[in-house]
Amino acid sequence: MKLQYLKSGTDVRGVAVGTDAHPDVDLTDEVVKRIAGAFVQMLMQSKGVSAERLTVSVGHDSRVSAARLKQAVLEELCARGVQTLDCGLCSTPAMFMTTQTEGCDGAIQLTASHHPWDKNGLKFFLPTGGLSGAQIEEILTRAEQTPPTPLEGQPCARKLDYLSIYCEQLKTMIREGVNNADDYARPLTGMKIVVDAGNGVGRFYASRVLLPLGADIAGSRYLEPDGYFPNHAPNPENAEAMASIREAVLQSGADLGVIFDADVDRGGAVTADGTELNRNRLVALAAAIALEGHPGGGVVTDSVTSAGLSDFINQTLGGRHIRFKRGYKNVIDEAVRRCANGEDVPLAMETSGHAAFRENYFLDDGAYLVTRLIIKLCALLRAGRTLDDLLVGFREPVESGEVRLRLPDTDFKAFGEQVISAMEAKARRSEDVEIAADSCEGTKILFRAPDKNGFFILRLSVHDPVLPLYLESDVAGGVQRIGAALLTWLNEADFPDTAPLEQFLREFIK
């Protein structure tokens, strides 16, 4: 049985519900049991104990396939004799926390993050954090070779409402962080905070964290879990999703709006005046908070971040902006590596909304991120200020855009690397163009004149046969000129499909 194709970065993902578009189901009961069993084998080997000595927690997001997949995982774990905790509907970060507070040797979360309703997946945690891509490959290799274990009787998992425990942790964090002398128990009294859960797991943050602390949550949207995600994609990067929470804030007169993806490992926000806090702006705000008390501290981000963000972190905040390879686990691992080498790096964050604070196990946790925002907002409001005051000196690019260039399916990685090398060769022969010193994946080409610090980043996708392209300019018309130059280079290199870039340039100029 071949299963390596289910690897998606540091997760396992595939089709869990057959549709007309994708009739073949990847995550059958047998496949899910094989993968769960392989995780047990990995734990047994690494800890040097029998399965009966292991404790593993299992949770899931709101997807329609969650119940079936969870049943398969529970059956395999129990058949192997593992002490199993069934945490039910739970956020991904909360599942990691079971390894910190409940003595779990491992945790399994069934989720496909923001992906369409017919997809699902498995995400694994150890007490040291999420698994690496190499460990996922190892699990899938083991799973290919090991059939499920027959179960005698029913699964013996113990029910654990861990989400309630996790909510108490967040409430304590807010109480201690706000430290409201007038009402310590309900420190958010008088504040209006709306939540858009996107029909994922995030309802708990509104009803079980904010409301008990005194916040007015009227106007919150899409709190009811619905695995079909009928209202908008549960994704803080999605324009429709951000427009939804922005509308909720402005209509309700809220002090803040927060939004989560389906499993709440990512978050975004909107301020009272409708300013969207996502991508570079959200990274800037998180950096301003994380670097307090850490002069010269590092902030690791993915490569696709703006020149304005670098200037803000380096110059305004007095920190060090460290760009690294795309992929939230890559960013987190680089921050962990630097800290192990003695560097002060309090934050790792990808522009997708994955934010990992060192103080929180370098765990990417959307609820923790917005909790830090709320605590800071309370302090600012007492001083007559707002979150926007933390962003003085931050500038967005005048223009920016993203395109995905399709590669041939056959040996696409080698082909993509050849294209990137060809573009670098073109850059070396062009005036007023240079390869950036901070290229950390693919290539970053700077256009100095007349586009000041304009650039494009062309890289290989982590998962798919595409070359993601990011373009940015500090002057109007710059993206058009940079994109046109790249289009010429691609045509000269006989790139097979430039249609997406051509369409982007036509639409961008409008």
SEMI-153178 format. One line per field, with one value per residue (C-alpha): x, y, z; residue in one letter. Coordinates in Angstrom, 3 decimals. Last residue first. Layout:
! SEMI-153178
east X;...;
north Y;...;
up Z;...;
type a;...;
END
This chain:
! SEMI-153178
east -7.294;-3.510;-3.718;-6.235;-4.054;-0.913;-2.586;-3.861;-0.362;1.070;-1.510;-0.975;2.803;2.561;5.436;8.454;10.447;13.371;12.809;9.137;10.069;12.424;9.782;7.210;9.724;10.149;6.379;5.913;8.480;6.911;3.345;4.409;6.059;3.086;2.704;5.883;7.073;6.838;6.074;5.703;5.215;5.384;4.457;6.063;3.705;3.781;2.331;3.516;6.131;5.754;8.978;10.076;9.958;10.249;9.802;11.219;10.631;12.900;13.084;10.984;12.695;15.190;16.283;14.548;15.529;15.262;14.482;15.190;13.930;14.362;16.349;17.127;18.394;21.299;18.893;19.796;20.278;18.557;19.491;21.111;20.336;22.830;22.841;19.049;18.768;21.017;18.851;15.769;17.443;18.316;14.671;13.486;15.948;14.792;11.210;12.072;13.853;10.876;8.329;9.694;6.583;3.646;4.673;4.760;1.902;2.751;0.966;0.575;0.779;0.421;1.876;1.608;2.300;3.837;2.421;4.203;4.909;6.209;3.308;2.048;1.777;-0.547;-2.938;-3.542;-5.324;-4.515;-6.281;-3.949;-6.580;-7.301;-3.658;-3.628;-6.855;-5.535;-2.401;-4.428;-6.667;-3.735;-2.069;-5.353;-5.522;-2.207;-3.051;-6.296;-4.477;-1.905;1.361;3.253;6.753;6.334;4.153;6.857;8.651;5.625;4.383;2.159;0.653;-1.354;-0.577;2.189;4.284;5.433;8.245;8.552;10.769;14.143;17.034;19.975;21.833;22.293;19.186;17.302;18.495;17.353;13.938;13.472;14.481;12.097;9.222;9.820;10.171;7.037;5.115;6.124;8.048;11.796;13.351;13.416;15.016;13.938;16.109;14.718;15.001;11.242;11.274;14.457;14.730;11.131;9.567;12.134;11.654;7.867;8.122;10.250;7.336;7.192;7.202;10.287;8.561;9.137;11.640;11.577;14.831;15.428;17.550;15.803;13.655;11.525;8.755;9.793;6.756;4.203;5.727;6.398;2.747;1.729;4.180;3.162;-0.474;0.371;2.380;-0.441;-3.537;-4.867;-7.639;-8.384;-12.137;-12.077;-12.523;-9.597;-9.873;-8.171;-6.479;-5.870;-4.199;-4.004;-7.739;-8.810;-11.113;-9.264;-9.861;-11.216;-11.088;-12.957;-12.047;-13.616;-16.943;-19.399;-21.716;-21.942;-18.298;-16.936;-19.204;-18.347;-14.638;-15.249;-16.921;-14.444;-11.664;-13.436;-14.098;-10.444;-9.139;-5.893;-7.756;-9.103;-12.304;-13.579;-16.908;-20.517;-21.216;-18.168;-19.376;-18.125;-20.565;-19.623;-21.917;-19.954;-20.628;-20.609;-20.236;-22.574;-23.102;-19.852;-20.016;-17.008;-17.431;-14.741;-17.331;-18.206;-14.633;-13.432;-16.221;-18.678;-16.409;-13.257;-15.262;-16.870;-13.464;-13.911;-14.959;-18.121;-15.987;-15.286;-15.932;-15.625;-16.837;-15.329;-17.212;-15.528;-17.389;-16.499;-13.303;-11.691;-14.437;-12.791;-10.357;-13.091;-11.966;-8.277;-8.225;-5.045;-5.205;-2.480;-3.493;-7.151;-6.313;-3.930;-6.347;-9.063;-6.735;-5.806;-9.454;-10.308;-7.686;-9.242;-12.674;-11.219;-9.880;-13.290;-11.807;-13.614;-11.646;-10.953;-11.822;-12.773;-15.422;-14.913;-11.778;-9.952;-7.826;-4.579;-4.401;-1.893;1.795;4.062;2.555;1.936;5.638;6.526;3.763;5.088;8.651;7.550;5.730;8.923;10.889;8.355;8.804;6.349;4.692;6.079;8.473;5.694;4.938;2.278;0.672;-1.668;-3.979;-6.030;-9.322;-10.653;-14.291;-14.963;-12.393;-9.021;-8.757;-7.119;-7.308;-8.027;-7.973;-5.654;-3.449;-1.548;1.517;3.110;0.222;0.987;-2.150;-0.642;2.071;1.117;-2.526;-1.294;-0.693;-4.380;-5.280;-3.210;-5.242;-8.588;-11.038;-14.221;-13.802;-11.020;-10.997;-8.070;-6.398;-4.214;-2.669;-3.469;-2.842;-6.530;-7.242;-5.060;-6.480;-10.111;-9.629;-8.080;-10.906;-13.577;-11.881;-11.904;-15.606;-16.591;-14.417;-15.716;-18.162;-15.390;-15.758;-12.227;-10.887;-9.283;-7.268;-4.988;-2.270;-1.003;1.703;2.680;0.327;2.073;5.313;8.188;11.488;10.431;11.465;10.543;7.150;6.315;7.183;5.150;2.187;2.451;2.487;-0.729;-2.421;-1.279;-2.499;-5.796;-6.313;-5.550;-7.932;-10.753;-10.316;-8.452;-7.787;-11.392;-11.830;-14.747;-12.903;-14.905;-18.149;-17.528;-16.062;-15.464;-12.058;-9.812;-6.262;-3.945;-1.105;0.741;4.304;4.432;1.478;2.248;-0.652;1.422;3.599;0.757;1.425;0.000;
north 47.623;47.208;44.226;42.389;42.394;41.649;38.723;37.311;37.377;35.792;32.986;32.474;31.958;28.222;26.342;28.452;28.831;30.612;33.731;33.563;33.381;36.356;38.444;37.578;38.526;41.980;42.406;41.406;43.957;46.711;45.908;45.525;48.929;50.834;52.831;52.877;50.795;47.563;43.931;40.716;37.183;34.162;30.628;28.111;25.159;21.366;21.243;20.613;23.067;25.196;26.065;29.673;32.964;36.115;39.426;42.795;46.506;48.442;51.634;50.876;53.175;51.773;49.176;46.005;43.250;39.539;37.033;33.432;30.038;29.883;32.075;35.072;37.596;38.868;39.806;38.893;42.104;44.321;47.857;46.449;42.906;40.092;38.819;38.939;36.693;34.104;34.302;33.650;30.609;29.208;29.584;27.816;24.953;24.578;24.329;21.583;19.576;19.969;19.193;15.733;15.029;17.225;20.055;23.321;25.779;29.366;30.571;34.354;36.781;40.548;43.690;47.437;50.434;48.086;48.510;50.817;50.400;53.484;53.744;50.173;50.066;53.082;51.071;48.803;51.666;54.463;56.259;54.819;52.403;51.542;50.559;48.132;46.484;46.275;44.485;41.819;41.463;41.110;38.470;36.577;36.920;35.077;32.431;31.628;31.348;28.919;28.068;26.514;27.859;26.344;29.298;31.697;31.238;32.687;30.896;32.706;30.874;33.666;32.912;35.536;33.035;33.775;32.834;35.024;35.482;34.950;35.762;33.817;31.232;28.431;26.647;29.888;29.875;26.306;26.977;30.003;27.950;25.165;27.636;29.076;25.643;24.491;27.479;26.785;29.238;29.237;31.902;35.663;36.926;40.414;41.625;43.954;47.665;48.124;51.029;50.100;46.339;45.266;48.169;48.125;44.400;44.803;47.563;45.340;42.927;39.282;36.253;34.569;33.182;34.906;34.699;37.587;38.194;40.177;43.332;44.648;41.879;43.495;44.210;42.268;39.964;42.786;44.779;41.499;40.471;43.843;43.598;39.997;41.129;43.920;41.590;38.992;39.849;42.681;44.353;47.951;48.339;51.311;49.073;46.836;43.644;40.359;37.240;33.747;30.467;27.223;27.512;24.204;25.680;28.975;31.750;35.292;38.075;41.375;44.233;47.179;46.288;48.786;45.962;46.782;47.834;44.755;42.297;43.853;43.443;39.839;39.092;41.051;38.982;35.763;37.001;38.011;34.618;34.792;34.410;31.047;29.228;29.501;31.321;30.744;27.032;25.531;21.962;20.772;22.967;24.053;26.891;30.090;31.521;35.143;37.264;40.257;40.062;39.057;41.508;40.683;39.868;37.232;34.451;35.746;35.934;32.429;29.853;31.453;33.452;31.334;28.124;28.975;28.485;24.862;25.600;27.257;30.211;31.062;34.777;36.370;39.736;41.639;44.350;45.576;46.889;43.913;42.336;41.899;39.642;37.841;40.674;43.312;46.725;45.823;44.633;42.573;42.517;39.857;37.902;37.749;37.135;34.254;32.746;32.798;31.154;28.330;27.850;27.504;24.742;22.782;23.132;22.008;18.932;17.396;13.918;10.702;7.530;5.277;1.580;0.974;-1.771;-5.547;-7.292;-5.045;-6.470;-4.512;-2.592;-3.642;-2.636;-2.043;1.073;2.445;2.192;4.222;6.702;7.150;7.609;10.198;12.064;11.945;13.447;16.274;17.069;16.178;18.829;19.815;18.531;16.814;14.932;16.006;14.573;16.052;13.781;14.760;15.775;16.859;16.928;20.211;22.225;23.131;25.651;23.297;19.697;18.283;15.135;15.861;13.128;13.543;11.855;10.769;12.301;13.400;15.494;18.989;19.240;16.484;17.558;20.995;19.697;18.855;22.348;23.772;21.731;22.883;20.377;18.500;15.135;14.730;10.915;9.873;6.553;4.301;2.235;-1.490;-2.006;-2.579;0.579;2.686;1.107;1.443;5.024;6.009;4.421;6.024;9.414;9.064;8.286;11.069;13.667;13.133;16.039;18.377;20.221;19.782;16.636;15.210;12.167;11.828;9.189;7.503;4.864;2.096;-0.425;0.177;-1.235;1.030;2.171;5.801;6.370;2.853;2.761;6.271;5.387;2.184;4.141;6.576;3.596;2.331;5.672;5.566;1.993;2.791;5.836;3.783;0.999;3.417;5.083;8.366;8.530;8.483;8.302;10.318;13.658;16.036;14.083;13.810;11.158;12.194;11.894;13.199;13.579;15.051;13.892;16.763;18.132;19.216;17.453;13.729;11.754;10.871;8.739;6.228;3.397;0.000;
up -13.810;-14.017;-11.676;-13.861;-16.971;-14.923;-13.149;-16.433;-17.933;-14.787;-14.857;-18.632;-18.361;-19.008;-20.709;-19.689;-22.897;-21.154;-23.277;-22.306;-18.623;-18.934;-20.690;-18.021;-15.321;-16.856;-17.152;-13.519;-12.363;-14.468;-13.364;-9.730;-9.885;-11.224;-8.032;-5.971;-3.003;-4.976;-4.220;-6.201;-4.829;-7.143;-6.114;-8.497;-8.815;-8.683;-5.132;-1.578;-0.309;-3.426;-5.218;-5.113;-6.997;-4.905;-6.709;-5.827;-5.534;-3.199;-5.251;-8.340;-10.854;-10.257;-7.704;-8.841;-6.377;-7.263;-4.519;-5.454;-4.401;-0.677;1.726;-0.479;2.061;-0.073;-2.841;-6.425;-8.358;-10.889;-11.953;-15.125;-16.261;-16.912;-13.337;-13.291;-16.349;-14.671;-11.566;-13.700;-15.275;-11.849;-10.759;-13.913;-13.398;-9.786;-11.000;-13.477;-10.782;-8.460;-11.188;-11.958;-14.058;-13.062;-15.384;-13.432;-12.868;-11.958;-8.822;-8.574;-5.661;-5.403;-3.914;-4.338;-2.129;0.402;3.905;6.270;9.969;11.733;14.144;14.504;18.283;18.193;16.025;19.007;20.714;23.190;26.035;28.667;29.975;26.350;25.845;28.764;27.606;24.030;25.240;27.006;23.959;21.556;23.746;23.813;20.024;19.731;22.336;20.517;17.171;18.547;16.837;19.726;20.369;23.847;24.880;26.160;22.817;21.035;17.909;15.417;12.419;10.773;7.105;7.278;9.231;12.749;15.108;18.193;21.266;19.566;21.924;20.524;22.621;20.110;21.387;20.766;17.167;16.627;18.166;15.904;12.868;13.889;14.155;10.685;9.099;10.931;9.548;5.964;3.793;4.340;6.539;7.006;10.200;11.277;14.114;16.771;17.426;17.194;14.736;12.859;12.564;13.122;11.217;8.414;7.910;7.887;5.284;3.056;3.035;4.024;1.748;3.216;6.288;9.593;12.445;14.903;16.740;19.890;19.845;22.917;24.451;27.162;24.683;21.582;21.655;21.641;18.759;16.933;17.225;15.777;12.889;12.148;12.056;9.622;7.388;7.026;9.048;11.145;9.184;10.100;10.606;13.003;16.052;15.087;13.044;13.959;12.676;13.974;13.216;15.214;15.747;14.114;11.459;10.994;13.446;13.480;16.029;16.172;18.463;20.264;18.707;17.218;16.197;12.485;12.207;13.964;12.154;8.782;9.514;10.577;7.240;5.111;6.673;5.667;2.128;1.700;2.873;4.852;8.155;6.878;7.732;4.149;4.106;5.080;4.508;6.256;5.480;8.860;10.733;14.245;15.367;15.940;12.491;13.596;16.715;16.857;20.597;22.302;25.232;27.383;31.074;31.580;31.321;27.813;26.515;27.388;27.152;24.725;22.429;22.533;22.568;19.222;17.584;16.486;12.914;11.637;10.422;14.064;13.639;17.071;18.322;21.236;23.089;26.256;29.312;31.476;30.113;33.543;34.898;37.850;38.631;38.721;39.969;40.207;36.603;36.265;32.441;32.178;35.261;34.305;30.640;31.373;33.872;31.224;28.698;31.082;32.042;28.365;28.039;30.887;29.287;25.935;27.685;28.136;28.590;27.644;28.332;25.344;25.607;21.976;21.678;21.632;20.390;17.983;15.168;14.637;11.358;8.676;8.898;5.899;4.344;7.836;8.702;5.608;6.420;9.954;8.717;6.155;8.918;10.983;8.101;7.773;11.432;14.161;16.290;19.662;22.333;24.297;21.063;18.624;15.499;12.892;10.976;7.952;6.439;3.074;1.909;3.718;1.798;3.377;6.211;8.745;7.531;10.960;13.057;15.984;17.419;20.669;22.119;25.366;27.278;30.832;31.163;31.451;28.790;26.352;26.611;25.549;22.033;21.766;22.930;20.062;17.533;18.876;20.292;19.495;21.207;23.769;23.654;25.861;25.090;27.233;24.424;24.338;20.627;19.952;21.924;19.656;16.504;17.563;18.720;15.388;13.377;15.552;15.171;11.400;11.312;13.715;11.974;8.431;8.612;9.733;13.042;14.410;16.043;19.173;20.257;23.290;23.618;26.799;26.452;28.912;27.280;23.952;25.380;26.301;24.778;24.529;20.904;19.798;21.487;20.256;16.653;16.843;18.211;15.299;12.924;14.490;13.878;10.251;9.697;11.376;9.132;6.032;7.053;7.855;4.478;4.243;0.502;-0.689;-4.466;-5.838;-5.964;-8.174;-7.872;-4.149;-1.843;1.759;3.457;0.662;1.921;4.495;6.757;8.380;8.539;4.909;3.349;3.304;1.829;-1.262;1.010;1.383;-1.071;0.000;
type k;i;f;e;r;l;f;q;e;l;p;a;t;d;p;f;d;a;e;n;l;w;t;l;l;a;a;g;i;r;q;v;g;g;a;v;d;s;e;l;y;l;p;l;v;p;d;h;v;s;l;r;l;i;f;f;g;n;k;d;p;a;r;f;l;i;k;t;g;e;c;s;d;a;a;i;e;v;d;e;s;r;r;a;k;a;e;m;a;s;i;v;q;e;g;f;a;k;f;d;t;d;p;l;r;l;r;v;e;g;s;e;v;p;e;r;f;g;v;l;l;d;d;l;t;r;g;a;r;l;l;a;c;l;k;i;i;l;r;t;v;l;y;a;g;d;d;l;f;y;n;e;r;f;a;a;h;g;s;t;e;m;a;l;p;v;d;e;g;n;a;c;r;r;v;a;e;d;i;v;n;k;y;g;r;k;f;r;i;h;r;g;g;l;t;q;n;i;f;d;s;l;g;a;s;t;v;s;d;t;v;v;g;g;g;p;h;g;e;l;a;i;a;a;a;l;a;v;l;r;n;r;n;l;e;t;g;d;a;t;v;a;g;g;r;d;v;d;a;d;f;i;v;g;l;d;a;g;s;q;l;v;a;e;r;i;s;a;m;a;e;a;n;e;p;n;p;a;h;n;p;f;y;g;d;p;e;l;y;r;s;g;a;i;d;a;g;l;p;l;l;v;r;s;a;y;f;r;g;v;g;n;g;a;d;v;v;i;k;m;g;t;l;p;r;a;y;d;d;a;n;n;v;g;e;r;i;m;t;k;l;q;e;c;y;i;s;l;y;d;l;k;r;a;c;p;q;g;e;l;p;t;p;p;t;q;e;a;r;t;l;i;e;e;i;q;a;g;s;l;g;g;t;p;l;f;f;k;l;g;n;k;d;w;p;h;h;s;a;t;l;q;i;a;g;d;c;g;e;t;q;t;t;m;f;m;a;p;t;s;c;l;g;c;d;l;t;q;v;g;r;a;c;l;e;e;l;v;a;q;k;l;r;a;a;s;v;r;s;d;h;g;v;s;v;t;l;r;e;a;s;v;g;k;s;q;m;l;m;q;v;f;a;g;a;i;r;k;v;v;e;d;t;l;d;v;d;p;h;a;d;t;g;v;a;v;g;r;v;d;t;g;s;k;l;y;q;l;k;m;
END
